[in-house]
Every structure is written in C-alpha cells, then in structure tokens.
Amino acid sequence: MSDKATEIASLLAPTVGSLGLELLGVEYLPAAGGSLLRLYIDIPADQAGNGAEPRAVGIEDCEAVSREVSAQLDVEDPISGNYTLEVSSPGVDRPLFTLDHFRRFAGETAKVVLRLPQDGRRRLTGRIVAVGEEEVVFEVDGSSLTVASDNIDKARLVPDWAALGFPGSKPGKPGTHSGRANNKSTNKPAADGSDAAE
C-alpha cells in the first residue's frame, strides 16, 4: 500500500472493526478529476468458519461500512478534493496487503506487481512458497524468487476457476458498494454487483 493508503487504513480500521468486520486493506488512486478510495473488507478469520455455513461479506456489510466510514472521512478529511468511495468484499481473486495475508494463503498462486524491477521483471505470477519476516518467496517458472515485502506494490490471488466449479470461464465478480464522497456520500450500491477492481 502507498503511504497515503496506509495512513487511511490506520484511520479507518477501528471503525470497520467496530462493525464486526476486518479492513483487509485500502487502495488510494489519486486523479485530477476525482480520486478513488477503495476499501476491502472481510469477516475476521476467527469468525468466518463459525456455524453451519461460513459467513461471507454481503452487500449489507458494505453499505454499513460505507455509511460509517463516510461520516468519519467527513470529520477527519484525510483526502482533499473530490473522491469516490468503494467498499468491496475481497472476492476470489482477493488482494494481499500484508505478510500475514501471504502466510494465510501459502501454497496458492499470486499475481504480483513490483515497485522496482527484479530479475528484469516488474510483474510476476508464482506460487507462494514461504513468507519470512520481510520477504516472500515465490516459485516462478520452476525457480525460486525472493521478493522483499516493501518491493511488492500490489498482489492478488489467482483463482483456480476449475476447483471453484467454473471450468473454462471466468465468472462475474462479487459486488462492491460505491458512493461519491467529498463531505457527502450517496451510499449507492453498484447496480450490477460487478467489482471495479481488476
């Protein structure tokens, strides 16, 4: 995450936590016409498997977080100018923000964008082999590649669509909840439930 995204995540994490949810991470994409602030929320790991059916983030959770966070952002005002607030579940191609996220999904395949090129590449897709104190080890094209955690700009899991029951095609993504914010938020759900993050 960028420094601004980290600052905003630290600010908003307690608010999201007070709703019984976990703030996985924040994407902040500044732009001249209006910035984008995207929050990824999830059910805390210790609650996700309780009960007969595992609980998953729903549109109601996204709406509740959007309302509370919008109010806090109005007061704290960490972003100057217009911005759009999106609150999203992580989806099956979930973003990985912290070393703990990489540890949780060790053995899975991730798509990674690096801040600085390493071994001549800025992008890689590899299996998460091990996670240390400050680095992640990937298996890329049959070789081991160790990447410092502060050189990872973005990372997402690569879903095994066949294992998820979608052979040969990529299904639609789970929903986001969007609102326009600059001291006001519309708290309007996305119409078709498609996730804007790729």
NORQUI-V19119 format. One record per residue. N is the residue number from 1. RES is the residue in one letter. PHI is phi in radians with two decimals (NA if undefined). OMEGA is omega in radians with two decimals (* if undefined). NEAR is the number of other C-alpha atoms within 10 Angstrom. Layout:
# NORQUI-V19119
N:RES:PHI:OMEGA:NEAR, N:RES:PHI:OMEGA:NEAR
This chain:
# NORQUI-V19119
1:M:NA:3.07:18, 2:S:-1.24:3.12:13, 3:D:-1.05:-3.14:9, 4:K:-1.16:3.13:16, 5:A:-1.10:3.12:18, 6:T:-1.12:3.11:15, 7:E:-1.06:-3.12:13, 8:I:-1.19:3.12:20, 9:A:-1.07:3.12:20, 10:S:-1.10:-3.14:14, 11:L:-1.19:-2.98:16, 12:L:-1.63:-3.06:20, 13:A:-0.96:3.13:18, 14:P:-1.09:3.13:14, 15:T:-1.13:3.11:17, 16:V:-1.12:3.12:23, 17:G:-1.07:-3.14:15, 18:S:-1.16:3.10:11, 19:L:-1.65:3.13:12, 20:G:1.38:-3.12:13, 21:L:-2.16:3.13:21, 22:E:-2.04:3.03:18, 23:L:-1.51:-3.12:22, 24:L:-1.22:-3.10:22, 25:G:3.10:-3.07:23, 26:V:-2.31:2.95:26, 27:E:-1.94:3.08:21, 28:Y:-2.10:-3.08:21, 29:L:-2.07:-3.12:15, 30:P:-1.24:3.09:15, 31:A:-2.66:-3.07:11, 32:A:-1.08:-3.08:8, 33:G:-1.40:-3.10:8, 34:G:2.68:-3.08:16, 35:S:-1.42:3.08:18, 36:L:-2.08:3.05:17, 37:L:-2.04:-3.10:22, 38:R:-2.01:3.10:22, 39:L:-1.86:3.04:28, 40:Y:-1.88:-3.13:20, 41:I:-2.08:3.13:24, 42:D:-2.61:2.98:23, 43:I:-1.33:3.10:22, 44:P:-0.95:-3.05:16, 45:A:-0.96:-3.11:11, 46:D:-1.31:3.11:7, 47:Q:-1.94:-3.00:13, 48:A:-1.10:-3.05:14, 49:G:-1.75:-3.12:13, 50:N:-1.28:3.11:10, 51:G:1.53:-3.09:8, 52:A:-1.16:-3.14:6, 53:E:-2.02:3.09:8, 54:P:-1.07:3.13:10, 55:R:-1.39:3.10:14, 56:A:-2.17:3.10:16, 57:V:-1.15:3.11:18, 58:G:-2.00:-3.13:16, 59:I:-1.08:3.13:19, 60:E:-1.11:3.10:11, 61:D:-1.10:-3.14:21, 62:C:-1.08:3.13:25, 63:E:-1.14:-3.14:21, 64:A:-1.10:3.12:16, 65:V:-1.13:-3.13:27, 66:S:-1.03:3.13:26, 67:R:-1.08:-3.07:14, 68:E:-1.17:-3.11:15, 69:V:-1.19:3.12:21, 70:S:-1.02:3.13:23, 71:A:-1.10:3.14:16, 72:Q:-1.17:3.13:16, 73:L:-1.13:3.08:19, 74:D:-1.08:-3.11:15, 75:V:-1.36:-3.05:10, 76:E:-1.32:3.09:10, 77:D:0.92:-3.12:13, 78:P:-1.39:-3.09:13, 79:I:-2.12:3.11:17, 80:S:-1.54:3.11:9, 81:G:1.47:-3.12:15, 82:N:-1.31:3.04:18, 83:Y:-2.69:3.06:24, 84:T:-1.87:3.11:17, 85:L:-1.77:3.03:24, 86:E:-2.13:3.06:29, 87:V:-2.11:-2.99:28, 88:S:-2.38:2.91:28, 89:S:-1.27:-3.09:25, 90:P:-1.22:-3.10:25, 91:G:1.26:-3.12:20, 92:V:-1.31:3.05:15, 93:D:-1.71:-2.97:17, 94:R:-1.05:3.06:17, 95:P:-1.28:3.10:24, 96:L:-2.01:-3.07:24, 97:F:-1.84:-3.02:19, 98:T:-2.17:3.08:14, 99:L:-1.08:3.08:15, 100:D:-1.10:3.08:13, 101:H:-1.10:3.11:14, 102:F:-1.10:3.12:25, 103:R:-1.07:-3.11:17, 104:R:-1.04:-3.08:12, 105:F:-1.95:3.05:16, 106:A:-0.98:-3.09:18, 107:G:1.67:3.10:15, 108:E:-1.50:3.11:17, 109:T:-1.70:-3.14:20, 110:A:-2.23:3.01:24, 111:K:-1.81:-2.96:17, 112:V:-2.22:2.99:20, 113:V:-1.95:-3.11:18, 114:L:-1.66:3.05:19, 115:R:-1.22:3.13:13, 116:L:-2.13:-3.11:13, 117:P:-1.05:3.07:11, 118:Q:-2.37:-3.07:14, 119:D:0.92:3.07:6, 120:G:1.34:-3.13:7, 121:R:-2.36:3.04:10, 122:R:-1.80:-3.14:15, 123:R:-2.19:3.08:17, 124:L:-2.63:3.01:17, 125:T:-2.23:-3.09:18, 126:G:-2.76:3.11:22, 127:R:-1.40:3.11:21, 128:I:-1.33:-3.05:22, 129:V:-1.61:-3.09:20, 130:A:-2.71:3.12:16, 131:V:-2.30:3.13:20, 132:G:-1.75:-3.14:14, 133:E:-1.24:-3.08:9, 134:E:-2.46:-3.11:10, 135:E:-2.63:3.07:17, 136:V:-2.16:3.11:20, 137:V:-1.80:3.13:20, 138:F:-1.97:2.93:25, 139:E:-1.78:-3.08:18, 140:V:-2.13:3.13:15, 141:D:0.91:3.08:11, 142:G:1.44:-3.14:9, 143:S:-2.05:3.12:8, 144:S:-1.52:3.12:14, 145:L:-2.33:3.13:17, 146:T:-1.73:-3.09:15, 147:V:-2.11:3.07:16, 148:A:-1.13:-3.07:13, 149:S:-1.06:-3.14:18, 150:D:-1.35:3.04:12, 151:N:-1.74:3.11:15, 152:I:-1.60:-3.14:21, 153:D:-1.47:3.14:16, 154:K:-2.51:3.06:17, 155:A:-2.63:3.10:21, 156:R:-2.44:3.01:20, 157:L:-1.22:3.02:22, 158:V:-1.75:-3.08:18, 159:P:-1.15:2.98:16, 160:D:-1.61:-3.02:15, 161:W:-1.05:-3.14:14, 162:A:-1.11:3.13:11, 163:A:-1.14:3.12:8, 164:L:-1.47:3.10:9, 165:G:1.56:3.13:10, 166:F:-2.16:-3.09:11, 167:P:-1.14:3.00:11, 168:G:1.40:-3.13:8, 169:S:-2.61:3.12:9, 170:K:-1.75:-3.12:11, 171:P:-1.30:3.06:10, 172:G:-1.14:-3.11:10, 173:K:-1.55:3.07:17, 174:P:-1.17:-2.96:18, 175:G:-1.33:2.98:23, 176:T:-2.09:3.02:29, 177:H:-2.14:-3.06:28, 178:S:-1.99:3.01:25, 179:G:-2.66:3.06:23, 180:R:-1.52:-3.09:19, 181:A:-2.35:2.88:24, 182:N:-2.91:-2.98:18, 183:N:1.25:3.03:15, 184:K:-2.57:3.07:14, 185:S:-2.34:-3.14:20, 186:T:-1.38:-3.11:14, 187:N:0.86:-3.09:21, 188:K:-1.77:-3.13:14, 189:P:-1.13:3.05:19, 190:A:-1.11:-2.99:16, 191:A:-1.13:-3.05:10, 192:D:-1.77:3.12:10, 193:G:1.27:3.12:14, 194:S:-1.58:-3.10:14, 195:D:-1.52:-3.12:20, 196:A:-1.33:-3.09:14, 197:A:-1.37:3.06:14, 198:E:-2.10:*:7
